[in-house]
Amino acid sequence: MQMPNDKQPPKRSMPEVDRKARLKIPRQPLPKQDPQARRSNWNEVYLPIRLELAKAEAERCIQCPAAPCVTACPVGNDIPGALWKLENGDVLGAAEVFYETSNLPEMCGRFCPQESLCEGSCVVGKRAAPVAIGRLEAFVADEYRTSGGYDVETPPVVTGQRVAVVGAGPAGLAVAEELAKKGHQITIFDSWPEPGGVLLYGIPNFKMQKEILDAKLEYLWELGITFQGNTYVGRDVTIDQLFERGYQAVFLGFGASQGNQLDAPGADLPGVIIATEYLVRGNLKPEQLPESMREPLPDAKRVLVIGGGDTSMDCVRTAVRLGAGEVTCVYRRTEAEQTGRVEERIHAVEEGVRFEYLASPLRFEAGADGSIERVQFSRTELGEPDESGRRRPVPTGEEFSVEADTVVIAIGYGIDQDLPEAAEVDVEDWRVAIDSETGETNRPGVFAGGDCVNGADLVVTAMADGRKAAVAIDSYLKDQATKAA
Ligand SMILES: Cc1cc2nc3c(=O)[nH]c(=O)nc-3n(C[C@H](O)[C@H](O)[C@H](O)COP(=O)(O)OP(=O)(O)OC[C@H]3O[C@@H](n4cnc5c(N)ncnc54)[C@H](O)[C@@H]3O)c2cc1C
């Protein structure tokens, strides 16, 4: 994960509040679906909250002048400012505070790792449970969306300048929105049939109902942004051709979507599937997928997921909802080294997922029908730290096997190297190299941001990159216009 930004909290006078009294307000209960019930539905875990509860939770914010939550937020949301409006009943005003610095508060409130960002630095959290910033952000943004906040009343004044955005994930959507609001004409190209990037083709419905993404996209189309799906830039159309077609700048936000493969015998057996394919075939309608992925997943009774991050949690919990009786997650280190959100693991355990730690796959074995039947594992123990700073798993020599009729490989993502090569942009350590201030690549007029620059990271950091690049692209376009005049 990227380091939080170095922005200072906005200068504003903090309201006078009785901090001691506020510290005594208990954290409000945030209602969740019962784990047994949610095993068989695709609805979000958290149930909607009432305004009175949201106001009471917002009142737990002690309005501390240092506001470390703001500096911990990669987009510098003025969290105390928003919560002050919320506790005073100005829900839409609170949402507008988030929208000043963020394009996707309804999503960040749902799936940012708040425990290591805003809530992790909340001063209240040093004495009690931190303020539930994420849930409150999602609450006010939901109210904003459902009460017409996305209606475009005055269309932006058109500049006549055109920008091509490659990738319709959080980075691409943010850059497109910011530039469209300035009147530029934006086309987003994506290799998937529909826009959203991982927000659609990855994150399952039980983390975010897809109506939320649909509403955001509707708003972007109203701003005049156009989308061209099923288009792999670098092959179906090149960057040179985009410039020839009259686009004056290009933003590369093509993510890190290449699922890492396991190099073990039998890893290509039928029934062994890579995480993204499993998630999209399990979560989306066939018509949202390319033809090669439209076949429904076979019914599986025993699903084994290899890997321990957020994607693995999405896979195990998808397997539960698809009806697998036995779902096991195998991770080569211990729970202490697991990346991803603790909350997601708790949800998985509550939903009946079994965890097997300290085990690394040795080989995949087929049954009589030629499909996967079991995976043979080597037990591991932790050795010296590796380059990630986490202790390296070392095989002990002990072996065991786990039976499964579907095995999902969720061991991280890499960046497609074909597009940067075709685009003739510099790459450093497999990532697109940019000027960190502007997001511009070595190629004039070509900017980049999100996972293709940071490596597999977060929705909020991708969006932050998109916002930053939009500022630089706008000023690049102004320079171009001045030169042409
Ligand atoms: C399963 C899963 C769960 C996750 N859960 C969370 C979470 O809970 N919280 C969180 O903060 N983050 C999560 N992440 C990470 C987060 O989704 C990413 O960091 C974020 O989506 C990156 O945004 P992006 O815009 O850079 O790329 P992406 O969202 O990956 O979008 C890139 C888009 O570019 C398109 N593309 C790629 N190559 C081309 C090409 N050559 N031509 C045209 N289009 C192309 C892709 O099809 C894709 O639509 C998760 C990731 C995964 C995979």
The ligand as a Gaussian input file, in Angstrom:
#p B3LYP/6-31G(d) Opt

LIG

0 1
 C      -10.748000      -9.442000      -6.098000
 C      -10.207000      -8.126000      -5.643000
 C      -10.699000      -7.575000      -4.467000
 C      -10.231000      -6.331000      -4.039000
 N      -10.735000      -5.812000      -2.889000
 C      -10.354000      -4.558000      -2.512000
 C      -10.897000      -3.953000      -1.358000
 O      -11.692000      -4.546000      -0.637000
 N      -10.501000      -2.684000      -1.053000
 C       -9.620000      -1.978000      -1.839000
 O       -9.342000      -0.813000      -1.558000
 N       -9.055000      -2.560000      -2.915000
 C       -9.405000      -3.823000      -3.267000
 N       -8.837000      -4.400000      -4.369000
 C       -7.840000      -3.636000      -5.130000
 C       -8.513000      -2.581000      -6.004000
 O       -9.664000      -3.089000      -6.599000
 C       -7.514000      -2.077000      -7.040000
 O       -6.400000      -1.566000      -6.360000
 C       -8.139000      -0.996000      -7.914000
 O       -9.284000      -1.466000      -8.581000
 C       -7.111000      -0.481000      -8.926000
 O       -7.743000       0.431000      -9.761000
 P       -7.204000       0.709000     -11.240000
 O       -8.148000       1.693000     -11.821000
 O       -5.768000       1.033000     -11.184000
 O       -7.310000      -0.685000     -11.992000
 P       -8.482000      -1.728000     -12.247000
 O       -9.618000      -1.584000     -11.300000
 O       -7.808000      -3.043000     -12.332000
 O       -9.019000      -1.318000     -13.680000
 C       -8.175000      -1.425000     -14.800000
 C       -9.017000      -1.628000     -16.026000
 O       -8.150000      -1.560000     -17.166000
 C       -8.580000      -2.514000     -18.100000
 N       -7.473000      -2.852000     -18.987000
 C       -6.354000      -3.543000     -18.705000
 N       -5.548000      -3.604000     -19.778000
 C       -6.191000      -2.931000     -20.784000
 C       -5.868000      -2.652000     -22.117000
 N       -4.712000      -3.033000     -22.674000
 N       -6.769000      -1.969000     -22.858000
 C       -7.945000      -1.548000     -22.336000
 N       -8.289000      -1.789000     -21.037000
 C       -7.412000      -2.462000     -20.269000
 C       -9.036000      -3.679000     -17.261000
 O       -9.939000      -4.481000     -17.999000
 C       -9.699000      -2.974000     -16.088000
 O      -11.077000      -2.808000     -16.312000
 C       -9.256000      -5.655000      -4.796000
 C       -8.740000      -6.223000      -5.964000
 C       -9.211000      -7.454000      -6.379000
 C       -8.654000      -8.058000      -7.635000

